[in-house]
Amino acid sequence: MNASLEAGQRGGLSWTGQARKGIAGQTAARTRIDSVDLVRGLVMVLMALDHVRDFFAPGGFNPRDVTDPALFMTRWITHFCAPAFVFLAGVSAFLYGERGRSTRQLSRFLLTRGIWLVLIELTLVRLAWTFSFDLGYFFSQVIFAIGASMIALSVLVFLPRSAVAAIALVLIAWHNLLDPIKAEAFGPAAAIWNFLHEPALLQFGATVKWFAVYPLIPWIGVMAAGYALGPVFTLDRAKRTRWLVGWGTVAVVGFVLLRASNVYGDPAPWSVQAGAIATLLSFVNCEKYPPSLLYLAMTIGPTLLLLAAVENARGRFAAWVTTFGRVPFFYYVVHVFVIHALAVIFAWVSGAETGWLFGPFPADKPNGYGVGLLGVFSVWLAVVAALYPLCNWFAGIKKRRSDWWLSYL
């Protein structure tokens, strides 16, 4: 990877002379790359499907049964959301720094925005998920992981980009070597390992429980990888497309070959099932908590190919999806509140128990609760459509105004 980046610098990725001058000369208003916003918007829309299923479908919250392809795919397709979003956050960090800002200014922005996201995860986002003010329970989920990764990146940006790329590669490719290490081996410091690599429900004191869901080591690597690949997104479309297709193809082919070997890259090997479809689903059934090397290759590879494919995307649908990609944090917070509130209304109208919708952790859903997949898809599309006018309004505010605080939303 380092050698390829160096070759890229020789072939057009150098940040000296005219290339850097061109970026620095642009105004802050001319900053957005449509393909990045389009892909980010697409993954935000898909993410809502996962969360609608969480609240409206009967059964568990993480369906991985390869014998139920339709339900499995509603979960699997949304696997692309977190890796794509974290990776593109790294790309955006690079582009933010290249708009005439110093490394110190970029670092300060990443640090303060990272702290802000961690605080929002533990307060507003927590309320959206739980509808509870019980302070005995906390979660560290995707917003927490993004914030913590930004804090880490605020330090990494002072290193040469080749060093950032190397660190990203090590964290993504080799963190599964740490799988045999268990938190209890660290004694009193066990919780630190749970936050870094091994998810767990932690107990702090007599009253506080903390569910560490998104271990940080691989996610920091994903954001660092996006930052390291940032220069690609400043090239002209033809060159950018070639780089994205090249790296995307390497990741996809690497996934297929390594997964087929069952040697390394995921804690759960695939196996031959009773049917071809179930076998295929077993092949792509990779671990998200923490995201394994194969999980990340399976999701980031196609994301890079998709970024290349939508370079010339135009039209009403592309513009509609892109709107969500321009206000992702705003969309995330609002959509969780809306989906959760609709679930409460649905449970009340249908006569189902509503208590499980008010609390720190999702309890088992009541017997008979929920709608089928057709209902889940209907609610999902309705929620996304209903949120568009609000997101479009807020995107317009961000475009028209340059208030510093808007960059945190």
Beta strands, then each sheet from edge to edge (+ up, - down):
strand 1: 137-140
strand 2: 200-204
strand 3: 208-212
sheet 1: 1+ 3+ 2-
end
